[in-house]
Amino acid sequence: MIEFHFGIGDLATTSFAYSPLQETVFSLRCLHDPARYPHHRPWLRRIRPRLAALDHETLTALSAPWLWVPDFLTPRPSRARPAVADELATLRRTPPDVVAADFRATYRTKDALPPVIARGLTDPPALLTRVVDALEEYWHTCLADDWWPRVQAVLEADLAHRGRVLAEHGTAAMLSGLDDRLTWDDGRLRLSTQHFTVPAPWTDIVGIAGRGMVLLPTLFARGAQPTIDPSRPPVLAYPARGRALLSEQPPPVTDDALVRLLGRPRARLLLLLAEPASTTELAHRLGVTPGAVSQHLTVLYDAGLLTRTRTGRIVHYARTALGDDLCR
């Protein structure tokens, strides 16, 4: 059991964020155990040929076989929606002693270190440069264009959902609702370690102590997980809602009445919007341009079948009660 203690002002500084660098690093877990992440299989099939041109030896070494990653690879986000370029720049400034300590903590024994890491630890600054260069190339080659827009849409939808829970049911419901492993009681957030794949390296009481906890949704965790080192500012990653959407195929429209009423493209969009989604996400799922989707969404919205909510620069659409009735 890990227990986080919140003081009077700590809840006021607890915030949500998501991290493209965290998702980039966590996605390397798929290379070790693709069966654990079935919703990413279509993406894995697409990128397999591209991986051969990358620094594959380094990339696979960044996630241990038991799926831990060194903490320095997932720095605490400085804002709610950091750009990956900024996070990579932060990563390049990691102190060399932290790089060495985090790799050793992740692999636990010297003999378990992959050869590329064991060699690299003789020169931690050079190893850090190789790691960041490999991640940057991996991001641009395999993730940035067709994977991240869909992942970002899922993460944005998760943040919108948590905000609604907080507004309608309060902080206790929001925190305990992040994952079944979490419970909230009288200023204490408890994380059960019973189902951790590998025993936690520490089980302790962690004081927030004015440092603010950052809550990070991710598509690569089966349950809530903290950073390995409890002495660092508290960060808690938890499973994002809607992960199955990554492998979802556009639903067939079998209701002739709905097609005759709306037309096939708008009927498909309305069926997809049982959960909130952005124009970009819908375009990726349907294999069409965002412009084409936007035109149909406008018509459905004007007809009272959809609502829309803006979060920063992203607009999420969802069905209204009338839209639900039509789909039924």
C-alpha contacts under 8 A as a table, 3 or more apart, distances in Angstrom:
res1	aa1	res2	aa2	distance
1	M	190	R	6.79
1	M	191	L	5.74
1	M	192	S	4.73
1	M	193	T	5.35
1	M	194	Q	7.61
1	M	203	T	5.67
1	M	204	D	7.10
2	I	190	R	5.81
2	I	191	L	5.07
2	I	192	S	6.52
2	I	193	T	7.16
2	I	203	T	5.05
2	I	204	D	5.18
2	I	205	I	6.07
2	I	206	V	7.54
3	E	188	R	6.43
3	E	189	L	5.74
3	E	190	R	4.44
3	E	191	L	6.20
3	E	204	D	6.36
3	E	205	I	4.73
3	E	206	V	6.04
4	F	188	R	5.59
4	F	189	L	5.06
4	F	190	R	6.30
4	F	205	I	5.90
4	F	206	V	4.74
4	F	207	G	5.74
4	F	208	I	6.71
5	H	187	G	6.11
5	H	188	R	4.78
5	H	189	L	6.62
5	H	205	I	7.10
5	H	206	V	6.09
5	H	207	G	4.77
5	H	208	I	6.01
6	F	9	G	7.74
6	F	10	D	5.38
6	F	11	L	6.73
6	F	187	G	5.22
6	F	188	R	6.11
6	F	189	L	7.79
6	F	207	G	6.61
6	F	208	I	5.68
6	F	209	A	7.30
7	G	10	D	5.16
7	G	11	L	7.52
7	G	187	G	7.03
7	G	208	I	7.23
7	G	209	A	6.77
7	G	210	G	7.65
8	I	11	L	7.10
9	G	12	A	5.43
9	G	13	T	7.04
9	G	210	G	7.03
10	D	13	T	5.35
10	D	14	T	6.40
10	D	208	I	6.58
10	D	209	A	7.05
10	D	210	G	5.61
10	D	211	R	7.57
10	D	212	G	5.98
10	D	213	M	7.87
11	L	14	T	5.07
11	L	212	G	7.59
13	T	210	G	7.55
13	T	211	R	7.67
13	T	212	G	4.75
13	T	213	M	6.99
14	T	212	G	4.98
14	T	213	M	4.72
14	T	214	V	5.89
14	T	215	L	7.60
15	S	212	G	7.47
15	S	213	M	6.51
15	S	214	V	5.12
15	S	215	L	6.19
16	F	80	A	6.42
16	F	159	L	7.26
16	F	214	V	5.60
16	F	215	L	4.74
16	F	216	L	6.06
17	A	77	P	7.05
17	A	79	R	6.84
17	A	80	A	4.03
17	A	81	R	6.10
17	A	214	V	6.77
17	A	215	L	6.33
17	A	216	L	5.41
17	A	217	P	7.53
18	Y	22	Q	7.99
18	Y	77	P	7.52
18	Y	80	A	6.23
18	Y	81	R	5.92
18	Y	82	P	7.64
18	Y	155	L	6.99
18	Y	216	L	5.27
18	Y	217	P	6.17
18	Y	218	T	7.59
19	S	22	Q	5.14
19	S	23	E	6.41
19	S	77	P	6.53
19	S	81	R	6.71
19	S	82	P	6.39
19	S	84	V	7.69
19	S	216	L	7.47
20	P	23	E	5.15
20	P	24	T	6.07
20	P	82	P	7.45
20	P	83	A	7.15
20	P	84	V	5.63
20	P	148	W	7.83
21	L	24	T	4.92
21	L	25	V	6.17
21	L	73	L	7.83
21	L	74	T	6.58
21	L	84	V	5.82
21	L	87	E	6.41
21	L	88	L	7.32
22	Q	25	V	5.21
22	Q	26	F	5.97
22	Q	73	L	7.39
22	Q	74	T	5.09
22	Q	75	P	7.92
22	Q	218	T	7.99
23	E	26	F	5.02
23	E	27	S	5.85
23	E	218	T	6.60
23	E	219	L	7.27
23	E	220	F	7.46
24	T	27	S	5.25
24	T	28	L	7.06
24	T	135	L	7.66
24	T	139	W	6.81
24	T	143	L	7.71
25	V	28	L	5.62
25	V	29	R	7.83
25	V	62	L	7.61
25	V	63	S	7.90
25	V	69	V	7.76
25	V	73	L	7.02
25	V	74	T	7.39
25	V	135	L	7.73
26	F	29	R	5.63
26	F	63	S	7.80
26	F	69	V	7.67
26	F	220	F	6.05
27	S	30	C	5.67
27	S	31	L	7.83
27	S	220	F	6.76
28	L	31	L	5.47
28	L	32	H	7.33
28	L	59	L	7.02
28	L	60	T	6.64
28	L	62	L	7.48
28	L	63	S	6.47
29	R	32	H	5.36
29	R	33	D	6.33
29	R	34	P	7.62
29	R	63	S	6.06
29	R	67	L	5.91
29	R	220	F	7.84
30	C	33	D	5.14
30	C	34	P	4.49
30	C	35	A	7.89
30	C	36	R	7.46
30	C	37	Y	6.46
30	C	40	H	7.83
30	C	44	L	7.93
31	L	34	P	6.05
31	L	60	T	6.90
32	H	60	T	7.46
32	H	63	S	7.91
32	H	65	P	6.32
32	H	67	L	7.80
33	D	36	R	5.69
33	D	37	Y	7.45
34	P	37	Y	5.39
34	P	38	P	6.73
34	P	40	H	7.88
34	P	41	R	7.11
35	A	38	P	5.73
37	Y	40	H	5.77
37	Y	41	R	7.19
37	Y	220	F	7.38
38	P	41	R	5.42
39	H	42	P	7.37
39	H	243	R	6.99
39	H	244	A	5.66
39	H	245	L	7.68
39	H	246	L	5.79
39	H	247	S	4.93
40	H	43	W	5.37
40	H	44	L	6.16
40	H	246	L	6.70
40	H	247	S	6.60
41	R	44	L	4.88
41	R	45	R	6.11
41	R	247	S	7.54
42	P	45	R	5.24
42	P	46	R	6.44
42	P	247	S	6.55
43	W	46	R	5.12
43	W	47	I	6.33
43	W	147	W	7.25
44	L	47	I	5.27
44	L	48	R	5.99
45	R	48	R	5.58
46	R	49	P	7.26
47	I	50	R	5.22
47	I	51	L	6.41
47	I	142	C	5.91
48	R	51	L	5.40
48	R	52	A	7.46
49	P	52	A	6.14
50	R	53	A	5.82
50	R	54	L	7.26
50	R	141	T	7.19
50	R	142	C	7.21
51	L	54	L	5.27
51	L	55	D	7.92
51	L	56	H	6.55
51	L	138	Y	7.96
51	L	142	C	7.99
52	A	55	D	7.82
52	A	56	H	6.77
53	A	56	H	7.88
54	L	134	A	7.07
54	L	137	E	7.18
54	L	138	Y	6.90
55	D	58	T	5.66
55	D	59	L	6.33
55	D	134	A	5.81
56	H	59	L	5.06
56	H	60	T	6.07
57	E	60	T	5.64
57	E	61	A	6.40
57	E	116	V	7.03
58	T	61	A	5.15
58	T	62	L	6.58
58	T	116	V	6.60
58	T	117	I	7.76
58	T	130	R	7.83
58	T	131	V	6.62
58	T	134	A	7.06
59	L	62	L	5.47
59	L	63	S	7.81
59	L	131	V	7.55
59	L	134	A	6.67
59	L	135	L	7.19
60	T	63	S	6.16
61	A	64	A	6.56
61	A	114	P	6.21
61	A	116	V	7.50
61	A	117	I	7.18
62	L	69	V	6.07
62	L	70	P	7.24
63	S	66	W	7.90
63	S	67	L	5.45
63	S	68	W	5.73
63	S	69	V	4.78
63	S	70	P	7.68
64	A	67	L	4.92
64	A	68	W	5.36
64	A	69	V	6.37
64	A	106	T	7.05
64	A	107	Y	6.56
65	P	68	W	7.59
66	W	197	T	7.10
66	W	198	V	6.87
68	W	106	T	6.12
69	V	73	L	7.30
69	V	106	T	6.21
70	P	73	L	5.83
70	P	74	T	7.72
70	P	99	V	8.00
70	P	102	D	5.02
70	P	103	F	5.51
70	P	105	A	7.43
70	P	106	T	5.57
71	D	74	T	5.62
71	D	75	P	7.01
71	D	102	D	6.16
71	D	227	T	6.51
71	D	228	I	6.80
71	D	229	D	7.78
72	F	75	P	5.69
72	F	91	L	7.25
72	F	94	T	7.14
72	F	98	V	7.18
72	F	99	V	6.65
72	F	102	D	6.72
73	L	91	L	6.75
75	P	87	E	7.67
75	P	90	T	7.81
75	P	91	L	7.27
76	R	214	V	7.59
76	R	233	P	7.83
76	R	235	V	6.85
77	P	80	A	6.93
77	P	81	R	7.88
77	P	82	P	6.59
77	P	87	E	7.65
78	S	82	P	6.98
79	R	82	P	5.79
82	P	86	D	6.82
82	P	87	E	6.90
83	A	86	D	5.38
83	A	87	E	6.48
84	V	87	E	5.00
84	V	88	L	6.10
85	A	88	L	5.17
85	A	89	A	6.23
86	D	89	A	5.05
86	D	90	T	6.30
87	E	90	T	5.00
87	E	91	L	6.17
88	L	91	L	4.87
88	L	92	R	6.29
88	L	132	V	6.84
88	L	136	E	7.44
89	A	92	R	5.19
89	A	93	R	6.79
90	T	93	R	5.35
90	T	94	T	7.03
91	L	94	T	5.47
91	L	132	V	7.14
92	R	128	L	6.91
92	R	129	T	6.88
92	R	132	V	6.68
94	T	98	V	6.81
94	T	99	V	6.93
94	T	128	L	7.97
95	P	98	V	5.39
95	P	99	V	6.66
96	P	99	V	5.08
96	P	100	A	6.45
96	P	124	P	5.26
96	P	125	P	5.59
96	P	128	L	7.53
97	D	100	A	5.24
97	D	101	A	6.11
97	D	124	P	7.43
98	V	101	A	5.06
98	V	102	D	5.92
99	V	102	D	5.40
99	V	103	F	6.33
99	V	124	P	6.63
99	V	128	L	7.10
100	A	103	F	5.42
100	A	104	R	6.32
100	A	121	L	6.16
100	A	124	P	6.43
101	A	104	R	5.22
101	A	105	A	6.12
102	D	105	A	4.99
102	D	106	T	6.08
103	F	106	T	5.12
103	F	107	Y	6.24
103	F	113	L	7.97
103	F	117	I	7.91
104	R	107	Y	5.34
104	R	108	R	5.54
104	R	109	T	6.77
104	R	110	K	7.09
104	R	113	L	7.58
105	A	108	R	5.00
107	Y	110	K	7.44
107	Y	112	A	5.78
107	Y	113	L	5.86
108	R	112	A	7.18
109	T	112	A	5.40
109	T	113	L	7.03
110	K	113	L	5.58
110	K	118	A	7.85
113	L	117	I	6.22
113	L	118	A	5.76
114	P	117	I	5.39
114	P	118	A	6.15
115	P	118	A	4.99
115	P	119	R	6.03
116	V	119	R	5.35
116	V	120	G	6.01
117	I	120	G	4.80
117	I	121	L	6.05
117	I	127	L	7.61
118	A	121	L	5.44
118	A	122	T	7.39
119	R	122	T	5.90
119	R	123	D	7.92
120	G	123	D	5.53
120	G	124	P	6.11
120	G	126	A	7.15
120	G	127	L	4.98
121	L	124	P	4.98
121	L	127	L	6.80
123	D	126	A	5.60
123	D	127	L	6.32
124	P	127	L	4.88
124	P	128	L	6.03
125	P	128	L	5.11
125	P	129	T	6.38
126	A	129	T	5.14
126	A	130	R	6.30
127	L	130	R	5.10
127	L	131	V	6.13
128	L	131	V	5.08
128	L	132	V	6.18
129	T	132	V	5.33
129	T	133	D	6.04
130	R	133	D	5.20
130	R	134	A	6.08
131	V	134	A	5.18
131	V	135	L	6.26
132	V	135	L	5.09
132	V	136	E	6.07
133	D	136	E	5.14
133	D	137	E	6.21
134	A	137	E	5.30
134	A	138	Y	6.09
135	L	138	Y	4.96
135	L	139	W	6.07
136	E	139	W	5.13
136	E	140	H	6.44
137	E	140	H	5.32
137	E	141	T	5.96
138	Y	141	T	5.18
138	Y	142	C	5.64
138	Y	143	L	7.13
139	W	142	C	5.65
139	W	143	L	4.95
139	W	144	A	5.76
140	H	143	L	6.08
140	H	144	A	5.31
140	H	145	D	7.58
141	T	144	A	7.21
142	C	145	D	7.66
142	C	147	W	7.62
143	L	146	D	6.45
143	L	147	W	4.95
143	L	148	W	5.64
144	A	147	W	6.21
144	A	148	W	5.33
144	A	149	P	7.53
145	D	148	W	6.62
145	D	149	P	7.19
146	D	149	P	6.34
146	D	150	R	7.30
146	D	284	H	7.60
147	W	150	R	5.70
147	W	151	V	6.35
148	W	151	V	4.90
148	W	152	Q	5.77
149	P	152	Q	5.14
149	P	153	A	6.23
149	P	280	T	6.93
149	P	281	E	6.60
150	R	153	A	5.13
150	R	154	V	6.45
150	R	246	L	6.92
150	R	280	T	7.53
150	R	281	E	5.17
150	R	284	H	7.14
151	V	154	V	5.19
151	V	155	L	6.31
151	V	219	L	7.77
151	V	246	L	7.40
152	Q	155	L	5.06
152	Q	156	E	6.08
153	A	156	E	5.12
153	A	157	A	6.17
153	A	277	A	6.63
153	A	278	S	6.38
153	A	280	T	7.86
153	A	281	E	6.05
154	V	157	A	5.15
154	V	158	D	6.26
154	V	240	A	7.46
154	V	241	R	7.26
154	V	242	G	6.18
154	V	243	R	7.00
154	V	245	L	7.82
154	V	277	A	7.64
155	L	158	D	5.01
155	L	159	L	6.35
155	L	217	P	6.48
155	L	218	T	7.35
155	L	240	A	6.51
155	L	241	R	7.84
156	E	159	L	5.17
156	E	160	A	6.27
156	E	311	T	7.80
157	A	160	A	5.08
157	A	161	H	6.24
157	A	241	R	7.91
157	A	276	P	6.38
157	A	277	A	6.89
157	A	316	H	7.58
158	D	161	H	5.09
158	D	162	R	6.30
158	D	217	P	7.33
158	D	240	A	6.01
158	D	241	R	5.68
158	D	242	G	7.68
159	L	162	R	5.14
159	L	163	G	6.21
159	L	217	P	7.96
160	A	163	G	5.15
160	A	164	R	6.42
160	A	311	T	7.90
161	H	164	R	5.15
161	H	165	V	6.34
162	R	165	V	5.08
162	R	166	L	6.14
162	R	174	M	6.35
163	G	166	L	5.12
163	G	167	A	6.17
164	R	167	A	5.09
164	R	168	E	6.03
165	V	168	E	5.23
165	V	169	H	5.48
165	V	170	G	6.81
165	V	173	A	7.13
165	V	174	M	5.66
166	L	169	H	5.52
166	L	170	G	4.55
166	L	171	T	5.50
166	L	173	A	7.18
166	L	174	M	5.35
167	A	170	G	6.01
169	H	172	A	7.89
169	H	173	A	5.96
169	H	174	M	7.28
170	G	173	A	5.73
170	G	174	M	6.36
171	T	174	M	5.02
171	T	175	L	6.10
172	A	175	L	5.38
172	A	176	S	6.10
172	A	184	W	5.95
172	A	185	D	7.84
173	A	176	S	5.37
173	A	177	G	5.72
174	M	177	G	5.16
174	M	178	L	6.61
175	L	178	L	5.57
175	L	182	L	7.43
175	L	183	T	7.56
175	L	184	W	6.92
175	L	189	L	7.80
176	S	179	D	6.49
176	S	180	D	7.33
176	S	182	L	5.19
176	S	183	T	4.87
176	S	184	W	5.74
176	S	189	L	7.93
177	G	180	D	7.09
177	G	182	L	7.55
178	L	182	L	7.14
178	L	224	A	7.69
178	L	238	Y	6.47
178	L	239	P	7.48
179	D	182	L	5.62
179	D	223	G	6.27
179	D	224	A	6.12
179	D	238	Y	6.69
179	D	239	P	7.12
180	D	183	T	7.69
180	D	223	G	7.55
181	R	190	R	7.92
181	R	191	L	5.49
181	R	192	S	5.12
181	R	193	T	7.62
181	R	223	G	6.76
181	R	224	A	6.61
182	L	189	L	6.75
182	L	190	R	5.55
182	L	191	L	4.76
182	L	192	S	6.60
182	L	224	A	7.49
183	T	189	L	5.81
183	T	190	R	5.24
183	T	191	L	6.81
184	W	187	G	7.10
184	W	188	R	5.72
184	W	189	L	4.63
184	W	190	R	6.31
185	D	188	R	5.30
185	D	189	L	6.65
191	L	224	A	7.59
192	S	195	H	7.60
193	T	196	F	5.37
193	T	199	P	7.49
193	T	200	A	6.82
196	F	199	P	6.01
196	F	200	A	6.97
200	A	203	T	6.65
201	P	228	I	7.08
202	W	228	I	7.79
206	V	230	P	6.71
208	I	211	R	5.66
208	I	212	G	6.22
208	I	213	M	6.79
208	I	233	P	7.84
208	I	234	P	6.83
209	A	212	G	7.65
211	R	233	P	6.10
211	R	234	P	7.42
212	G	233	P	7.38
212	G	234	P	7.04
213	M	233	P	7.13
213	M	234	P	4.99
213	M	235	V	5.64
213	M	236	L	7.40
214	V	234	P	6.64
214	V	235	V	4.90
214	V	236	L	6.37
215	L	235	V	6.09
215	L	236	L	5.06
215	L	237	A	5.90
215	L	238	Y	7.40
216	L	235	V	7.36
216	L	236	L	6.11
216	L	237	A	4.51
216	L	238	Y	6.21
217	P	237	A	5.66
217	P	238	Y	5.04
217	P	239	P	5.66
217	P	240	A	4.79
218	T	221	A	6.34
218	T	237	A	6.44
218	T	238	Y	6.02
218	T	239	P	5.27
218	T	240	A	5.22
219	L	239	P	5.97
219	L	240	A	5.68
219	L	243	R	6.02
220	F	239	P	7.01
221	A	224	A	6.95
221	A	225	Q	7.67
221	A	237	A	7.72
221	A	238	Y	6.47
221	A	239	P	5.28
222	R	238	Y	7.87
222	R	239	P	6.09
223	G	238	Y	5.89
223	G	239	P	5.87
224	A	236	L	6.73
224	A	237	A	5.59
224	A	238	Y	4.13
224	A	239	P	6.54
225	Q	236	L	5.77
225	Q	237	A	5.36
225	Q	238	Y	6.39
226	P	234	P	7.41
226	P	235	V	5.85
226	P	236	L	4.47
226	P	237	A	6.20
227	T	230	P	6.74
227	T	232	R	7.95
227	T	234	P	7.23
227	T	235	V	6.12
227	T	236	L	6.84
229	D	232	R	6.02
230	P	233	P	7.60
230	P	234	P	7.04
240	A	243	R	6.51
242	G	245	L	5.64
243	R	246	L	6.05
244	A	247	S	5.95
244	A	248	E	6.52
245	L	248	E	4.89
248	E	285	R	7.32
249	Q	285	R	6.71
249	Q	286	L	7.79
250	P	268	R	7.24
250	P	272	L	7.30
250	P	285	R	6.38
250	P	286	L	5.93
251	P	268	R	6.68
251	P	271	L	7.28
251	P	272	L	7.23
252	P	268	R	7.35
253	V	256	D	7.70
253	V	259	V	7.36
253	V	264	R	7.22
253	V	267	A	7.03
253	V	268	R	6.34
255	D	258	L	5.46
255	D	259	V	6.50
256	D	259	V	5.04
256	D	260	R	6.01
257	A	260	R	5.11
257	A	261	L	6.13
258	L	261	L	5.09
258	L	262	L	6.04
258	L	263	G	7.47
258	L	267	A	6.33
258	L	326	L	7.36
258	L	327	C	7.59
259	V	262	L	5.32
259	V	263	G	4.61
259	V	264	R	5.01
259	V	267	A	5.87
260	R	263	G	5.67
260	R	264	R	7.81
262	L	265	P	7.93
262	L	266	R	5.73
262	L	267	A	5.79
263	G	266	R	5.70
263	G	267	A	6.09
264	R	267	A	5.07
264	R	268	R	6.17
265	P	268	R	5.29
265	P	269	L	6.35
265	P	296	H	7.64
266	R	269	L	5.00
266	R	270	L	6.13
266	R	296	H	6.01
266	R	297	L	7.71
266	R	300	L	7.46
267	A	270	L	5.17
267	A	271	L	6.29
268	R	271	L	5.18
268	R	272	L	6.24
269	L	272	L	5.09
269	L	273	L	6.36
269	L	282	L	7.67
269	L	297	L	7.81
270	L	273	L	5.30
270	L	274	A	7.56
270	L	319	R	7.01
270	L	323	G	7.12
270	L	327	C	7.41
271	L	274	A	6.36
271	L	327	C	6.53
272	L	275	E	7.35
272	L	282	L	7.94
273	L	276	P	5.84
273	L	277	A	6.62
273	L	317	Y	7.08
273	L	318	A	5.28
273	L	319	R	5.86
274	A	318	A	6.54
274	A	319	R	6.23
274	A	324	D	7.77
275	E	318	A	6.12
275	E	319	R	7.81
276	P	316	H	5.67
276	P	317	Y	5.23
276	P	318	A	4.51
276	P	319	R	7.79
277	A	281	E	6.28
277	A	282	L	6.62
277	A	316	H	4.99
277	A	317	Y	5.49
277	A	318	A	6.82
278	S	281	E	5.25
278	S	282	L	6.24
278	S	314	I	6.77
278	S	315	V	5.69
278	S	316	H	4.47
278	S	317	Y	6.14
279	T	282	L	5.22
279	T	283	A	6.13
279	T	290	P	5.93
279	T	293	V	6.41
279	T	294	S	6.29
279	T	315	V	7.38
279	T	316	H	7.38
279	T	317	Y	7.91
280	T	283	A	5.10
280	T	284	H	6.33
280	T	290	P	5.64
281	E	284	H	5.21
281	E	285	R	6.25
282	L	285	R	5.07
282	L	286	L	6.11
282	L	290	P	7.76
282	L	293	V	7.21
283	A	286	L	5.22
283	A	287	G	5.72
283	A	288	V	5.13
283	A	289	T	5.61
283	A	290	P	5.16
283	A	293	V	6.20
284	H	287	G	5.07
284	H	288	V	6.71
284	H	289	T	7.88
288	V	292	A	6.89
288	V	293	V	7.38
289	T	292	A	5.43
289	T	293	V	6.64
290	P	293	V	5.11
290	P	294	S	6.01
291	G	294	S	5.06
291	G	295	Q	6.48
292	A	295	Q	5.50
292	A	296	H	6.82
293	V	296	H	5.37
293	V	297	L	6.15
294	S	297	L	5.05
294	S	298	T	6.15
295	Q	298	T	5.30
295	Q	299	V	6.62
296	H	299	V	5.20
296	H	300	L	6.31
297	L	300	L	5.08
297	L	301	Y	5.96
297	L	306	L	7.91
298	T	301	Y	5.07
298	T	302	D	6.04
299	V	302	D	5.17
299	V	303	A	6.22
300	L	303	A	5.11
300	L	304	G	6.55
300	L	305	L	5.38
300	L	306	L	6.06
301	Y	304	G	5.24
301	Y	305	L	5.59
301	Y	306	L	4.66
301	Y	307	T	6.40
301	Y	308	R	7.84
302	D	305	L	7.57
302	D	306	L	7.99
303	A	306	L	7.84
304	G	307	T	7.55
304	G	320	T	7.14
304	G	322	L	7.25
304	G	323	G	7.69
305	L	319	R	5.87
305	L	320	T	5.34
305	L	321	A	7.61
305	L	322	L	5.74
305	L	323	G	4.42
306	L	317	Y	6.31
306	L	318	A	5.39
306	L	319	R	4.41
306	L	320	T	5.05
306	L	323	G	6.60
307	T	317	Y	5.59
307	T	318	A	5.38
307	T	319	R	6.18
307	T	320	T	6.06
308	R	315	V	6.38
308	R	316	H	5.43
308	R	317	Y	4.43
308	R	318	A	6.48
309	T	315	V	5.51
309	T	316	H	5.24
309	T	317	Y	6.62
310	R	313	R	6.90
310	R	314	I	5.71
310	R	315	V	4.27
310	R	316	H	6.28
311	T	314	I	5.29
311	T	315	V	6.18
311	T	316	H	7.70
312	G	315	V	7.99
319	R	322	L	7.62
319	R	323	G	5.12
319	R	324	D	6.20
320	T	323	G	4.98
320	T	324	D	6.30
321	A	324	D	5.03
321	A	325	D	6.23
322	L	325	D	5.03
322	L	326	L	6.31
323	G	326	L	5.17
323	G	327	C	6.36
324	D	327	C	5.17
324	D	328	R	6.33
325	D	328	R	5.16
